[in-house]
Amino acid sequence: MKTDITIKIGGEAGQGIQTIGTLLAEVCHCAGLYIFSVDDFESRIRGGHSFSLLRISNEPVMAPGHLPDILVAIDKRTMELNRDTLPSESMVILNSDTETGFKDNVLSIPLKGLAKEAGGLITANTVAAGAVLSLLGTPVEMLKDLMAKKFKAKGEKIINLNVNAAQKGYDAAGEHRYHKQFDWSPEETSTVVISGAKAAGLGALASDCRFFPFYPMSPATGVISSVIPYAGKLPVVVEQAEDEIAAVNMAIGASFAGVRAMTSTSGGGFCLMTEGLGLAAMTETPLVVVNAQRPGPATGLPTRTAQPDLLFVINASQDAFPRFVFAPGTPAETFRTVKKAFNLAYKYQVPAIILLDQFLATSQVTQENIFTVEPEESKESDIEEEIEKVFESFTVTDDDFEDPETYKRFELTPDGISPRAVPCMGKAIVRVTGNEHDEKGGISEDAANKIRMNSKKDAKLSFMVKEMEMPDILHPESHFMLTGWGSSRGIIIEACELLREKGADVGCIMFNDIWPMDPEQLKSSLAGKKLVMVEQNSNCQMGRLIAQETGIMYHEAILKDDGRPLYPEYIVEKASGIVG
């Protein structure tokens, strides 16, 4: 039988809220349970109100929980904000200043006082984690074992400090237990707990990416920071540029010189990169960019989530040129999509843009081992060894031109893909310019040449379209189809199943590969369906794109543009009046 519990931990920034969630998630993973963790925080170092939502289940989950079964109120404001919406069966751990007691499902615990007794005020969050695990019926030994592993490098003193703090919190809960319980038998698991940002970074490493120029911008910084631990072990360079313009031009320069490169940014940074995007298109230099979206123009809401950049990235930079745009829905999809983006960007010599968002980039999710090529070949292995195998297979391809002047970097070909030589790696003379050029790369203002070069680049599109996968369709026999893209994938699927349990005639359509589209094939797949668009923007961008490319107008739209994540319950509430 499925057991599903959501824990909400709230307080001020700086009170260790994420640490509590991380400790709980790691213990649950050791027991073979599945987790989906979401952090909600303001763009400040101290104060304000932040919370962490941790959904735990004995079966795989694809979406975050919403209403908490257990609320951990580190400050009074958390209790005030959640008091009226708590389900009747919820339990609360309330941080009190003086005493421990249990009344009306509220367990009062002096977190700082117990931390001080354990040996250090800094361990108040560990006290809270111990209390939660006690309510869940978790054997305290599991938490102690985790502490020993987690703080091994810091020595016995730190281990003992945290073990004592966890025990204080565990004992403070006494005999009280939440009415839902898990089987806490430790078990080996082939799963990993990973964020979309880390999956993107590892996907780039697995694609033989060697150079990571970037300028910090949340929530995209996590993509590059996930690569930094490998910089001393693998032949990769991570470079913090002076701004986003420099970062994208560094990536283009490295790619031009034969080194795979990737940069990551958010919408504001991508604005600055658009000139570089045009340079990559004109010079037909492969380029991979991750855009981790966030809401609002200018600085917007730096720590919130949204899907506002779809139409922007498809049309970014002046004039028109081919590009790939992808929007994965899970960390595992992100890993695979980044690899696909690299392969296609370098095959067709075009930019490839991967759309993440704050929700996908930062959420911690239980996934099957994404480093295994085939399920039947699954085995335990060290991540570094897996990635090193990719690098060992890398070779630089030389060219064999006898006469350097015969090489045409932009030669007109039926598929638009010209022979690409690496400068200084052979006899060919590689000419390149940001201006319009002829086949050899020399500047040309000839009108007929301009038409030829346009046609050459456009010739790639018919081949690029064939590389794109059609959207996944669940319950294709249904009349109404919840339709979304990117990080809303699991949330929409869960909402769809909840609606079907209520008798609704509804399925769902989820896009991962977005651009270029195949209008005819898409029209065939969507024929006779009423599309109910589900998007985290204010102007239904995917709905507009589908209408533009296929002529099919969406039936209704469920839009959420407040910077907060979607939840299945929100979609169910909004969709119930639409799908019946």
Protein Blocks (a to p, Z undefined) as FASTA:
>chain_A
ZZdddddddddehilmmmmmmmmmmmmmmnopacdddddddddfegcjddddddddfbdc
fbdcfbdfbdcdfbfklmmmmmmmgcfkbccddddfkbgcdeehiacddfklmmmmnopa
klmmmmmmmmmmmmnopafklmmmmmmmmmmmnojklmmmmmmmmmmmmmmnmmaccfbd
cdfbdcddfbdcddfklmmmmmmmmnopabdcdddddfklmmmmmmmmmmmmpccddddd
fbfklmmmmmmmmmmnopacdddddfklmmmmmmmmmmmmmnopacdddddddehehjlp
mkbccdfklmmmmmgoeajddddddddfbfklmmmmmmmmmmmmmmnopacdddddfklm
mpccddddfkbfblklgccddfklmmmmmmmmpccdddfdfblmlpcfklccfkopacdd
dehiambdcdddfbdcdfkopacfbfklmmmmmmmmmmmmmmmmmmpccdddehklbmbd
cddehjllmmmmmmmmmmmmnopacdddddfblbdcdfklmmmmmgoiacddddddfkom
mlmmmmmmnopacfbdcddfehpacdfklmmmmmmmmnZZ
